[in-house]
Amino acid sequence: MSSKEIIDGLNEAQKYLQEQADLFGNTIYVDGKKGKEGASLPSAERLPDEPWAVSSALEDLNRSICTCIKCPLGHTRTRFVFGVGNPNADLMFVGEAPGKNEDITFDQVVALAFPNPPTGDGVQFTVQFTRGEGNKPTGTLVEGQSVKVKDGMEFDVTSTNRS
């Protein structure tokens, strides 16, 4: 990983954490383990008696939550997107889908278009959009980029297998 990729990742993490602080305050809850200086951290709430709480694999978790409508988000979403990334990562950010006046990333657009994306060597995705905002009503997204969401915006996502 290059230093630019690390800096970009840290900048994205900082942006995300600031958004979370703006929404929920400055408390981050963890699993009750002790901090570096031995201070006890607040314990997370006990998991509810739900099938997803005992999922042992991401595929099981996805299957058990993709049709859930127990919270308001479940009633308003138009499409469930489980997520992307390394399932063995040391750090994971959990958030909601972009809403009006928010950015959507290349990875989020691809995940919306391909809930079960094709895999294999050489699989690439092309993302083009129209009816975008302001000075960029049309364009192409590549990995690592994002674009501001606008009502009525259209995305064309294609998958190719180049060898």
TINUKE-624197 format. One record per residue (C-alpha): residue in one letter; x, y, z. Coordinates in nm, 4 decimals, always signed. Layout:
// TINUKE-624197
  lummi         X         Y         Z
      A         X         Y         Z
...
***
This chain:
// TINUKE-624197
  lummi         X         Y         Z
      M   +0.0000   +0.0000   +0.0000
      S   +0.1438   +0.3370   -0.0981
      S   +0.1691   +0.6317   +0.1399
      K   -0.0895   +0.8170   -0.0744
      E   -0.3361   +0.5288   -0.0285
      I   -0.2747   +0.5299   +0.3463
      I   -0.3231   +0.9070   +0.3688
      D   -0.6392   +0.8870   +0.1547
      G   -0.7732   +0.6087   +0.3791
      L   -0.7006   +0.8076   +0.6936
      N   -0.8654   +1.1167   +0.5449
      E   -1.1760   +0.9118   +0.4578
      A   -1.1811   +0.7621   +0.8092
      Q   -1.1504   +1.1090   +0.9623
      K   -1.4360   +1.2389   +0.7453
      Y   -1.6528   +0.9405   +0.8408
      L   -1.5806   +0.9733   +1.2130
      Q   -1.6584   +1.3463   +1.2024
      E   -1.9936   +1.2709   +1.0328
      Q   -2.0696   +1.0121   +1.3022
      A   -1.9751   +1.2571   +1.5787
      D   -2.2021   +1.5197   +1.4240
      L   -2.4882   +1.2698   +1.4188
      F   -2.4352   +1.0758   +1.7425
      G   -2.1861   +1.2610   +1.9627
      N   -1.8319   +1.1660   +2.0591
      T   -1.8895   +0.8264   +2.2209
      I   -1.7706   +0.5145   +2.0450
      Y   -1.8914   +0.1934   +2.2034
      V   -1.6737   -0.1149   +2.1938
      D   -1.7014   -0.4677   +2.3270
      G   -1.6007   -0.3800   +2.6843
      K   -1.2279   -0.4519   +2.6535
      K   -0.9913   -0.2343   +2.8522
      G   -0.8275   +0.0635   +2.6851
      K   -0.4530   +0.1203   +2.6539
      E   -0.4240   +0.2763   +2.9979
      G   -0.6368   +0.0171   +3.1728
      A   -0.9484   +0.2354   +3.1871
      S   -1.2651   +0.0364   +3.1532
      L   -1.4608   +0.1169   +2.8397
      P   -1.8406   +0.1110   +2.8321
      S   -1.9845   -0.2278   +2.7473
      A   -2.1912   -0.2658   +2.4359
      E   -2.5537   -0.3528   +2.4909
      R   -2.6351   -0.7209   +2.4979
      L   -2.7263   -0.8550   +2.1583
      P   -3.0966   -0.9123   +2.1070
      D   -3.2424   -1.2590   +2.0653
      E   -3.2374   -1.2419   +1.6859
      P   -3.1080   -1.4843   +1.4220
      W   -2.8501   -1.2323   +1.2995
      A   -2.6924   -1.2076   +1.6464
      V   -2.5552   -1.5616   +1.6226
      S   -2.4398   -1.5502   +1.2600
      S   -2.0981   -1.7091   +1.2299
      A   -2.0265   -1.5998   +0.8722
      L   -2.0923   -1.2843   +0.6716
      E   -2.3059   -1.4766   +0.4216
      D   -2.5315   -1.5945   +0.7073
      L   -2.5550   -1.2424   +0.8451
      N   -2.6448   -1.1041   +0.5025
      R   -2.9217   -1.3627   +0.4550
      S   -3.0679   -1.2992   +0.7994
      I   -3.0833   -0.9178   +0.7748
      C   -3.1482   -0.8420   +0.4066
      T   -3.5280   -0.8522   +0.4463
      C   -3.5498   -0.7125   +0.8008
      I   -3.8047   -0.4342   +0.8529
      K   -3.7851   -0.3982   +1.2331
      C   -3.6513   -0.0423   +1.2177
      P   -3.7646   +0.2596   +1.0119
      L   -3.4747   +0.2156   +0.7693
      G   -3.6132   -0.1220   +0.6644
      H   -3.9408   +0.0389   +0.5613
      T   -3.7859   +0.3181   +0.3544
      R   -3.5028   +0.1491   +0.1682
      T   -3.5511   +0.0615   -0.1946
      R   -3.2668   -0.1870   -0.2165
      F   -3.0585   -0.3664   +0.0466
      V   -2.6803   -0.3400   +0.0064
      F   -2.4778   -0.5544   +0.2444
      G   -2.1381   -0.4001   +0.1849
      V   -1.8006   -0.4384   +0.0244
      G   -1.4453   -0.4928   +0.1369
      N   -1.2191   -0.7420   +0.3047
      P   -1.4232   -0.9661   +0.5373
      N   -1.1093   -1.0255   +0.7473
      A   -1.0267   -0.6570   +0.7969
      D   -0.9077   -0.5405   +1.1388
      L   -1.1341   -0.2350   +1.1221
      M   -1.4851   -0.2083   +0.9804
      F   -1.7099   +0.0955   +0.9413
      V   -2.0827   +0.0392   +0.9477
      G   -2.3090   +0.3081   +0.8102
      E   -2.6188   +0.3719   +0.6133
      A   -2.6682   +0.4271   +0.2446
      P   -2.6189   +0.7755   +0.1059
      G   -2.9254   +0.9935   +0.1144
      K   -3.0268   +1.3098   -0.0586
      N   -2.7399   +1.5613   -0.0710
      E   -2.4774   +1.3004   +0.0148
      D   -2.2014   +1.1416   -0.1883
      I   -2.2130   +0.7891   -0.3245
      T   -1.8916   +0.6017   -0.3951
      F   -1.7923   +0.3841   -0.6883
      D   -1.8070   +0.0766   -0.4599
      Q   -2.1566   +0.1649   -0.3352
      V   -2.2880   +0.2085   -0.6907
      V   -2.1374   -0.1258   -0.7964
      A   -2.2856   -0.2972   -0.4882
      L   -2.6297   -0.1554   -0.5705
      A   -2.6049   -0.2743   -0.9314
      F   -2.4552   -0.6155   -0.8492
      P   -2.5702   -0.7502   -0.5089
      N   -2.3866   -1.0736   -0.5997
      P   -2.1068   -0.9357   -0.8166
      P   -1.9216   -1.1497   -1.0678
      T   -1.5814   -1.2576   -0.9402
      G   -1.2608   -1.3836   -1.0897
      D   -0.9414   -1.2541   -1.2394
      G   -0.9837   -0.9497   -1.4577
      V   -1.3391   -0.8561   -1.3527
      Q   -1.3783   -0.4808   -1.3882
      F   -1.6734   -0.2462   -1.3525
      T   -1.7522   +0.0684   -1.5473
      V   -1.9791   +0.3272   -1.3846
      Q   -2.1275   +0.6139   -1.5845
      F   -2.3881   +0.8598   -1.4581
      T   -2.6312   +1.1128   -1.6021
      R   -2.8626   +1.3747   -1.4524
      G   -2.5991   +1.4603   -1.1937
      E   -2.5671   +1.7755   -0.9918
      G   -2.4589   +2.1255   -1.0973
      N   -2.1384   +2.1523   -1.2955
      K   -2.1055   +1.7753   -1.3435
      P   -2.4371   +1.6434   -1.4810
      T   -2.2690   +1.3498   -1.6607
      G   -1.9520   +1.1575   -1.5989
      T   -1.7698   +0.8389   -1.5129
      L   -1.6772   +0.7066   -1.1695
      V   -1.3648   +0.5004   -1.1094
      E   -1.2553   +0.3135   -0.7989
      G   -1.1931   +0.5537   -0.5115
      Q   -1.4164   +0.8297   -0.6494
      S   -1.7566   +0.9524   -0.5386
      V   -2.0250   +1.1843   -0.6707
      K   -2.3009   +1.3857   -0.5023
      V   -2.6403   +1.2119   -0.5150
      K   -2.9297   +1.3974   -0.6772
      D   -3.2939   +1.2914   -0.7128
      G   -3.3475   +1.1386   -1.0564
      M   -2.9797   +1.0633   -1.1100
      E   -2.9133   +0.7584   -1.3276
      F   -2.6178   +0.5202   -1.3151
      D   -2.5123   +0.2726   -1.5828
      V   -2.2926   -0.0024   -1.4362
      T   -2.1393   -0.2681   -1.6564
      S   -1.9162   -0.5608   -1.5734
      T   -1.6409   -0.6863   -1.8007
      N   -1.3940   -0.9708   -1.7715
      R   -1.0659   -0.8738   -1.9270
      S   -0.7902   -1.1273   -1.9458
***
